[in-house]
Amino acid sequence: QVQVLESGGGSVQPGGSLRLSCTTTGDVGVVSFMGWYRQIPGKERELVARLRNTGVTEHGDSVKGRFIISGDIAKKTITLQMSDLKFEDTAVYYCSVVRPFEPRYWGQGTQVTVSP
C-alpha cells in the first residue's frame, strides 16, 4: 500500500526557517511530479511548489525567493526549504505525488505555524 509521509512542520517566529520533507512507501509507479500544497481552513488548497521528473521546478508567486523545492523524483522524495517565513504562510502543508493518468496520492499534511 502506498503511503506519502511528510515531516518537518512546526512553529516558528516570523523571519524564521523550516524544512519539510516528503517520502513515499510502497510501489508508487511512474511519477510525473511531486509537489507541496497548502491549505488554510475555509480556503482552497493552493500550489506552493512542485518538482517535475525532468528536474524543472515551479514555485508559487507568494513564495518565490523564499521557498525552494528540491528532491529526487526517481527516489520519490522531495524537500521544501522555507525561509523568511511570514504569518500568511501558516497553513497545513501537503505533499502530493502525481502520476500520469492515475489519481494522485496525498500525504496527511503537516502543520506550519508562523507566530511571534
N, C-alpha and C positions, 0 to 999 in steps of 0.2 A: 504494500500500500504506500502510495506517495505521500510524503509529508513535507511541508515547507516550514522551516524553522527560522524564526527571527530572534535576534538578541541585540542587546546594547542600548535599549531605551533607558530613560530615567529622567531625573530632574536636574536642571542646570540654570544658572543665572543668565540674564541677557548678556550677549557677547561671548558666551562660553561655547564649548565644543562637545560633540558626542559622535560616536561612531556606531553605526548599525551594521549588523552582519546578517546574511541570509544564506542558508544552505538547504539542500534537499536530501531526502532519503527515499529509497525505492527506485524503481525504473521509470524515470520521467520520460525517456524517449528524446526525440529531436526537439530542440528548443529554438524558437525564433528570437526571443529576447527575454530578459528578466528585468524587472523594474521595481521601483519603490513608489507607492502611492500613499496619500494621507487623507484622513477624514476627520472633520470636526462634527460634533453632534448637530444634526439639522441641516447639514450641507452634503453635497455630493462628494464622492471620493475623487481626488484630483491627482494627476500625474506629478510626481516630484522629479524623477529621473529614471532613465532606462538605458540598458546596455544591450545592443544587438549582437547577434552571433558573428557579425562582421567586425566587431570591435568598435563600431560607431556608438557614441553616447549622445544622449539628449537630456537636457535639463529644463525644467520649467522656468518661466521668466522670473518668478518670485524668488528662486533660489540660485540663479546664475551668479557665479562669482563667490558664492558662499558654500555651496554643497558640491561634492564631487563623487560621482559613482564610478566604481571600478569592479573588476572581478574577472572570472574565467567561466564563460558560458559552458565550455566543454566539461568543466568540473561542477557546474550547476551551483556556483557560489558567487555572491556579489556583496559588496560593502557600500555604505554611504557615509562618507566623511562630511559631517556637518559642522561648520564654523560660523562664528558671528551670529549665533542663534538669536532670534527675536521672539517676542511674545507671540506673534502671529504664527510662529512655527509650531506652536503647541497643537498636538493632534495625535491620533493613533496612526502609526505608520505600518503599512502592509507591504509585504514582499509578494510579487506576482511572477509566475512562470508561464510564459505564453508559448504555446505550441502551434504549429501550422494545422489549421482545420480541426482543432480539438479544443474542448473547453480549457480555460486557463486554470491554473492552480493558485490558490491564495494561502498565505500564512494566517495565523490567528491575530496578528497585529501586536505591536509593541508601543507603549505609551511614551511620548516625549512631551515633557512639560518644561516650559521656559517661564520662570518667575523670579522676582527679586529675592 
